[in-house]
């Protein structure tokens, strides 16, 4: 097994794992989950096809031949949808999206005669192509020469990736919140990696010569790009698990028992004043009953108030407030001499793991990443 085949196989395995995590653990808005899953599927499937071609196993499974072309059309479309879902908060498919999906559908129809060939006929067709894999690019199996399909696909991907990168940069620039700016960083990495791949593939097609093997080198480029993207997903687990941009949908309030008339503002002011003036919530043994006693209400009523005023439960609210204090501490000169474990303990977290999780849920970054960004800024 060659190095490219090995990388493609590893990328395929990691891609399948990422898809499973997305399906069973993703907590984001449904539209984001769908388009993210679609992008992962396109990446993983095409990585698998790279493995089949690079290892020569495509001759054992010839029915996979030409199934990658519509997927390669679908990949930049899914990247575009993913960018729209995060940058413009798109939550559903629009008429223009159904027009875009016609590209891979028409491509499937175009290759129906190839798909309907028998196993033996496909193997006979593939044997000479595997001797010189660049002939795959210059074949003519449908209405349009394959070369022009590849050229249009990489041009489309190049345009989408460039658009996503520029849109993300502008979004971060226009956002005054430093934390929210950092939350878009992974989109910049994603679009930059795709832009690098599509630009490389475009140059290979345009600057082709007799000694340069386009298909083989493009497979290597794609496999390493996809592997890099998949590694990025696991280095930033919040991307896979959802809420990457710290956007929380508003829960329905129809089943909540309303607070007594006139009390909502009173309790909001009381809670805000408490977190502003008091600091005993930074003690690791701080309990819900302690806050209820301060407000002179029952625990059940406190739960109701927190749920309706902050759309959180008690633990979430306390963790949020503790992280706010941690962020303030990290921005001081004194914090430079403190370890992250020390800061976590100062704001009431009993373990570094719990602190990291709460910090990342609120900011999209780990405490070490946040500190690094502050130092670089």
Secondary structure, 3 states (H helix, E strand, C coil): CCHHHHHHHHHHHHHHHHHHHHHHHCCCCHHHHHHHHHHHHHHHHHHHHHHHHHHCHHHCCHHHCCHHHHHHHHHHHHHHHHHHHHHCCCCCCCHHHHHHCHHHHHHHHHCHHHHCCCHHHHHHHHHHHHHCCHHHHCCCCCCCCHHHHHHHHHHHHHHHHHHHHHHHHHHHHHCCCHHHHHHCHHHHHHHHHHHHHHHHHHHHHHCCCCCCCHHHHHHHHHHHHHHHHHHHHHHCHHHHHCCCCCCCCCCCCCCCCCCCCCHHHHHHHHHHHHHHHCCHHHCCCCCHHHHHHHHCCCHHHHHHHHHHHHCCCHHHHHHHHHHHHHHHHHCCHHHHHCCHHHHHHHCCCCCHHHHHHHHHHHHCCCHHHHHHHHHHC
